[in-house]
């Protein structure tokens, strides 16, 4: 009975302190990822992102940042703030880890129509205006006002 109880309590602790849990730092606006239960890929990518100075990439091509990060994203999601206008691209690396990137100018003069196909290779040539590292649905680094909100 005690062994079953210990297993049950351990299970509850693992669920509560899961991979998406983020430490709460009141001193620094940037938080760190608690990767005790994370996949090796999550841990490696988050360590790399935490060590990178996002300010150094302001005004540089998106491709430069993605190459310097050194990990292949699984997917990307064009995000719209205003209907028909792309606001940023969310690069998904794992189910829990993503990087939001805004560029200074997409040269989008009119709203996108239903049949529009987004060209990610053209986006990678654009100049970065914001980078935000998100983990477990929370902003970890690069959080500035409305640009990267939780």
C-alpha positions in Angstrom: 0.0 0.0 0.0 2.8 2.4 0.9 4.6 1.6 -2.3 1.5 2.4 -4.3 1.0 5.7 -2.4 4.6 6.7 -3.1 4.2 6.0 -6.8 1.0 8.0 -7.0 2.6 11.0 -5.2 5.6 10.8 -7.5 3.3 10.8 -10.5 1.5 13.9 -9.2 4.8 15.7 -8.6 6.0 15.0 -12.2 2.7 16.2 -13.6 2.8 19.4 -11.5 6.5 20.2 -12.3 6.2 19.2 -16.0 8.2 20.3 -18.9 6.2 23.5 -19.5 6.9 24.8 -15.9 8.8 28.1 -15.9 10.6 29.6 -12.9 9.3 32.9 -11.6 12.0 35.5 -11.4 11.0 38.8 -10.0 14.4 40.4 -10.4 15.0 39.8 -14.1 12.3 40.2 -16.8 13.9 37.2 -18.6 13.0 33.9 -17.1 14.8 30.6 -17.4 13.5 27.2 -18.3 13.2 24.5 -15.7 14.2 21.6 -17.9 14.4 18.8 -15.3 11.8 16.8 -17.1 12.3 18.1 -20.7 13.4 16.2 -23.7 17.1 16.5 -24.6 16.1 18.6 -27.7 14.1 21.1 -25.6 17.0 21.3 -23.1 19.7 21.9 -25.8 17.7 24.5 -27.8 16.6 26.4 -24.7 20.2 26.6 -23.4 21.3 27.9 -26.8 18.5 30.5 -26.9 19.2 31.6 -23.3 22.8 32.2 -24.2 22.1 34.3 -27.3 21.9 38.1 -27.2 18.8 38.9 -29.2 19.7 42.6 -29.4 22.7 41.7 -31.6 20.3 40.4 -34.3 18.2 43.6 -34.6 18.5 44.7 -38.2 20.0 41.5 -39.4 18.4 38.9 -41.7 16.2 36.3 -40.1 18.3 33.6 -41.8 21.4 34.8 -39.8 19.6 34.2 -36.5 18.2 30.9 -37.6 21.6 29.7 -38.8 23.3 30.9 -35.6 20.8 29.0 -33.5 21.8 25.9 -35.3 18.6 23.9 -34.9 16.1 23.1 -37.6 12.5 24.2 -36.8 9.7 21.7 -37.1 7.2 24.1 -38.5 6.4 27.8 -38.8 3.1 29.7 -38.3 2.4 33.1 -39.9 0.6 35.0 -37.2 -1.9 37.9 -37.9 -2.7 40.7 -35.5 -4.9 42.4 -38.0 -6.9 40.2 -40.4 -5.1 39.7 -43.6 -1.8 41.2 -42.5 1.1 39.0 -41.2 2.4 40.3 -37.9 5.1 37.8 -37.0 6.2 34.2 -37.7 6.3 31.6 -35.0 9.0 29.1 -35.5 8.1 25.8 -33.7 11.1 23.7 -32.6 9.2 21.3 -30.4 5.6 21.1 -29.0 6.8 23.3 -26.1 9.4 25.5 -27.6 9.0 28.3 -30.2 10.6 31.5 -31.3 8.5 34.5 -32.5 10.2 36.7 -35.0 8.9 40.1 -36.4 10.6 41.9 -39.2 10.8 45.6 -39.8 9.0 45.5 -43.2 7.2 42.7 -45.0 6.3 45.0 -47.9 2.7 44.0 -47.5 0.5 46.7 -49.0 -2.9 45.0 -49.0 -4.5 42.2 -47.0 -3.9 38.6 -48.0 -6.6 36.8 -49.8 -7.8 33.2 -49.2 -5.5 31.6 -51.8 -2.3 33.3 -50.6 0.8 31.1 -50.1 3.4 32.4 -47.6 7.0 32.3 -48.9 9.2 31.5 -45.8 12.4 31.8 -47.8 11.5 35.5 -48.7 10.7 36.1 -45.0 14.2 34.8 -44.0 15.8 37.6 -46.1 13.9 40.3 -44.1 15.5 42.4 -41.3 14.6 41.4 -37.7 12.8 43.9 -35.5 11.9 41.5 -32.6 12.8 38.0 -31.3 10.9 36.3 -28.5 11.7 32.9 -27.1 8.6 31.1 -25.8 8.6 27.9 -23.8 5.6 26.0 -22.4 3.3 28.9 -23.6 5.2 31.5 -21.6 7.5 34.2 -22.8 11.1 33.5 -21.5 13.3 36.0 -23.3 12.7 39.0 -25.6 9.5 40.0 -23.8 8.9 43.7 -24.6 5.4 45.0 -24.2 2.8 43.7 -26.6 5.4 42.4 -29.0 5.6 39.1 -27.2 2.8 38.6 -24.8 1.8 35.6 -22.7 
